[in-house]
Amino acid sequence: MPLHTSLDGHLNTFFNLKNFTDVVTSLPKPQTPLTDLFFPQGKRKQKTSPLIAVSDIQNETGAVPVVVRGTKSFSVDSGKKSINPIEVQPLSMNTFVSGADLNSLIAMGAVDTVQAKLAEAVENLRDRTATSTEILVAQSLSGKIEYPASVEGGGTDTYVVEIGTPQAVAGSKLTSSSSLGDLLNLLEAQFVAQQQTGAASDVRFLTGGDVYAKIIDLITNATGTVPVQWTDFGCVLYGKYKIMPMSATYALPGKTEVTEVVDAKSIQTVDLANTGKLFYAALDELDAKLRPLPFFASYEKLTDPSGIKVLSASKPLPAFAVSKTTIKKYIA
């Protein structure tokens, strides 16, 4: 992204870094349910370097083999802490505002409309960045991030970060003849496994769609009173098992294949008090003074075609505490 370009006349009122900063600050918060759930503000950390040490992520996740666009993994299986840095890949986006459109608005005296058009362009980039960060967070729950990355020459590669593997919990599964008591036994076994990870302050059972439907069926058809409390996140069974439906899906940019955040037939347990950190690495943007901002927007003046390219950048890396989570298949 170029350094701030001074524009003469009416345009300088709108296309300057202070106005861009004001626009970003004034935007309504985007909808980021997964990011907010696993990485609330207290679990977001800005780094003053474009690189993040593997040892920093180890402290959050427990084990961090890393692959960055086809390079070898930094293995930590030997128990030795690696000091190899991870180069966080940026989410860089842009949109174009034509000179003809701007000229027409200014000629009509529609000053407010010029500002609104700028805000719309910045908000679009901010929302796309938030959506991309949501996908990275969703992938981090599995212990592996795989995201399309642009390379020099216009080609594409895959940015890969392998954090680790959730602890698999074995055991029996629910069947058509299973009872509420059978469900209780399975939940307790997974709860114990979660406790054994050393993280059990606020355990949530992230429940795939098929399993949640089965649980609701068991509750609905059970004889006698079922100790269930319905909440804004799902339900609590027996005052202990906080069951949260997780039927969310995502699709990678340019792809139509939809991936479930949690397998429909499985439950993944997490401790919301021990989810890791969402790191933001320093941006490669001189206009941003190379700071680690969650979102930065600027602009570039173009001559052919004539207009303004609005640009944005962000460098998020969700380091989900994969060593402190378990996963179990409940339905065959």
NORZIQUI-V397720 format. One record per backbone hydrogen bond with DSSP energy under -0.5 kcal/mol. CO is the residue of the C=O (numbers start at 1). NH is the residue of the N-H. E is the energy in kcal/mol with one decimal. If there is no record, write none. Layout:
co=CO nh=NH e=E
co=CO nh=NH e=E
This chain:
co=4 nh=6 e=-0.5
co=8 nh=11 e=-0.7
co=9 nh=12 e=-0.9
co=10 nh=13 e=-1.4
co=10 nh=14 e=-0.5
co=11 nh=14 e=-1.2
co=11 nh=15 e=-3.3
co=14 nh=16 e=-1.5
co=16 nh=20 e=-2.1
co=17 nh=21 e=-2.5
co=18 nh=22 e=-2.4
co=19 nh=23 e=-2.5
co=20 nh=24 e=-2.5
co=21 nh=25 e=-2.4
co=22 nh=26 e=-1.8
co=23 nh=27 e=-0.9
co=24 nh=27 e=-0.8
co=30 nh=32 e=-0.8
co=32 nh=36 e=-2.5
co=33 nh=37 e=-1.8
co=34 nh=38 e=-2.6
co=35 nh=39 e=-2.4
co=40 nh=43 e=-2.9
co=41 nh=44 e=-1.6
co=43 nh=278 e=-2.9
co=45 nh=280 e=-2.3
co=49 nh=282 e=-1.9
co=50 nh=88 e=-1.3
co=52 nh=86 e=-2.8
co=53 nh=56 e=-0.7
co=53 nh=57 e=-1.3
co=54 nh=58 e=-2.6
co=55 nh=59 e=-1.7
co=56 nh=60 e=-0.5
co=57 nh=60 e=-1.1
co=57 nh=61 e=-2.7
co=58 nh=62 e=-2.3
co=61 nh=323 e=-1.5
co=66 nh=74 e=-0.8
co=67 nh=69 e=-0.6
co=68 nh=71 e=-1.1
co=73 nh=75 e=-1.0
co=76 nh=79 e=-1.8
co=82 nh=55 e=-0.7
co=84 nh=54 e=-2.0
co=85 nh=87 e=-0.5
co=86 nh=52 e=-2.2
co=86 nh=88 e=-0.9
co=90 nh=92 e=-0.9
co=91 nh=93 e=-0.5
co=93 nh=312 e=-2.3
co=95 nh=310 e=-2.9
co=96 nh=98 e=-0.5
co=97 nh=308 e=-3.0
co=98 nh=102 e=-1.9
co=99 nh=103 e=-2.7
co=100 nh=104 e=-2.2
co=101 nh=105 e=-2.0
co=102 nh=106 e=-2.4
co=103 nh=107 e=-2.4
co=104 nh=108 e=-1.7
co=105 nh=110 e=-2.5
co=106 nh=109 e=-1.3
co=109 nh=111 e=-1.9
co=110 nh=114 e=-1.4
co=111 nh=115 e=-1.7
co=112 nh=116 e=-2.3
co=113 nh=117 e=-2.4
co=114 nh=118 e=-2.1
co=115 nh=119 e=-2.6
co=116 nh=120 e=-2.4
co=117 nh=121 e=-2.0
co=118 nh=122 e=-2.5
co=119 nh=123 e=-2.8
co=120 nh=124 e=-2.1
co=121 nh=125 e=-1.8
co=122 nh=126 e=-2.7
co=123 nh=127 e=-2.9
co=124 nh=128 e=-2.0
co=125 nh=129 e=-2.2
co=126 nh=130 e=-2.4
co=127 nh=131 e=-2.4
co=128 nh=132 e=-2.3
co=129 nh=133 e=-2.4
co=130 nh=134 e=-2.2
co=131 nh=135 e=-1.8
co=132 nh=136 e=-2.1
co=133 nh=137 e=-2.5
co=134 nh=138 e=-2.7
co=135 nh=139 e=-2.7
co=136 nh=140 e=-2.0
co=137 nh=141 e=-0.9
co=138 nh=141 e=-0.7
co=139 nh=142 e=-1.5
co=139 nh=144 e=-1.1
co=140 nh=143 e=-1.0
co=143 nh=163 e=-3.0
co=143 nh=164 e=-1.7
co=145 nh=161 e=-2.2
co=147 nh=159 e=-3.5
co=149 nh=157 e=-3.3
co=151 nh=154 e=-1.4
co=155 nh=151 e=-2.5
co=157 nh=149 e=-2.7
co=158 nh=160 e=-0.7
co=159 nh=147 e=-2.4
co=161 nh=145 e=-3.0
co=161 nh=163 e=-0.7
co=167 nh=327 e=-2.5
co=168 nh=170 e=-0.6
co=174 nh=332 e=-0.5
co=175 nh=178 e=-1.4
co=179 nh=183 e=-1.8
co=180 nh=184 e=-2.3
co=181 nh=185 e=-2.0
co=182 nh=186 e=-1.9
co=183 nh=187 e=-2.7
co=184 nh=188 e=-2.4
co=185 nh=189 e=-2.0
co=186 nh=190 e=-2.0
co=187 nh=191 e=-2.5
co=188 nh=192 e=-2.5
co=189 nh=193 e=-1.9
co=190 nh=194 e=-2.3
co=191 nh=195 e=-2.3
co=192 nh=196 e=-1.9
co=194 nh=197 e=-1.3
co=194 nh=199 e=-0.9
co=195 nh=198 e=-1.8
co=202 nh=272 e=-2.4
co=203 nh=242 e=-0.5
co=204 nh=206 e=-0.9
co=204 nh=270 e=-1.9
co=205 nh=207 e=-0.8
co=205 nh=244 e=-2.8
co=206 nh=208 e=-0.5
co=206 nh=268 e=-2.6
co=207 nh=246 e=-3.5
co=208 nh=212 e=-2.6
co=209 nh=213 e=-2.0
co=210 nh=214 e=-1.8
co=211 nh=215 e=-2.5
co=212 nh=216 e=-2.5
co=213 nh=217 e=-2.0
co=214 nh=218 e=-2.3
co=215 nh=219 e=-2.4
co=216 nh=220 e=-2.7
co=217 nh=221 e=-2.1
co=218 nh=222 e=-0.6
co=219 nh=222 e=-0.6
co=225 nh=227 e=-0.5
co=226 nh=228 e=-2.2
co=227 nh=238 e=-2.9
co=229 nh=236 e=-2.4
co=233 nh=245 e=-0.5
co=234 nh=231 e=-2.2
co=235 nh=243 e=-2.8
co=236 nh=229 e=-2.2
co=237 nh=240 e=-2.3
co=237 nh=241 e=-2.3
co=240 nh=242 e=-0.9
co=241 nh=237 e=-2.2
co=241 nh=243 e=-1.0
co=242 nh=205 e=-3.4
co=242 nh=244 e=-0.6
co=243 nh=235 e=-2.2
co=244 nh=207 e=-3.0
co=248 nh=261 e=-2.5
co=250 nh=259 e=-2.9
co=252 nh=255 e=-2.4
co=259 nh=250 e=-2.0
co=263 nh=266 e=-2.1
co=264 nh=210 e=-0.6
co=264 nh=211 e=-1.9
co=265 nh=330 e=-2.5
co=265 nh=331 e=-1.7
co=266 nh=208 e=-2.7
co=267 nh=328 e=-2.3
co=268 nh=206 e=-3.0
co=269 nh=326 e=-1.3
co=270 nh=204 e=-2.8
co=270 nh=272 e=-0.7
co=271 nh=274 e=-2.5
co=275 nh=321 e=-1.8
co=277 nh=279 e=-0.7
co=277 nh=319 e=-3.3
co=278 nh=45 e=-2.3
co=279 nh=317 e=-2.6
co=280 nh=47 e=-3.3
co=283 nh=285 e=-0.6
co=284 nh=286 e=-0.5
co=285 nh=290 e=-2.5
co=286 nh=289 e=-1.9
co=288 nh=291 e=-1.4
co=291 nh=283 e=-2.2
co=291 nh=293 e=-1.4
co=296 nh=313 e=-2.0
co=298 nh=311 e=-2.1
co=300 nh=309 e=-3.0
co=302 nh=307 e=-1.8
co=305 nh=304 e=-0.7
co=306 nh=99 e=-2.7
co=307 nh=302 e=-2.8
co=308 nh=97 e=-2.9
co=308 nh=310 e=-0.7
co=309 nh=300 e=-1.9
co=309 nh=311 e=-0.5
co=310 nh=95 e=-2.2
co=311 nh=298 e=-2.3
co=312 nh=93 e=-1.3
co=313 nh=296 e=-1.8
co=314 nh=91 e=-3.6
co=315 nh=281 e=-2.5
co=317 nh=279 e=-2.4
co=317 nh=319 e=-0.6
co=318 nh=320 e=-1.0
co=319 nh=277 e=-1.6
co=320 nh=322 e=-2.5
co=321 nh=324 e=-1.9
co=322 nh=325 e=-1.0
co=325 nh=167 e=-2.2
co=326 nh=269 e=-2.2
co=327 nh=169 e=-2.7
co=328 nh=267 e=-2.6
co=328 nh=330 e=-0.5
co=330 nh=174 e=-3.3
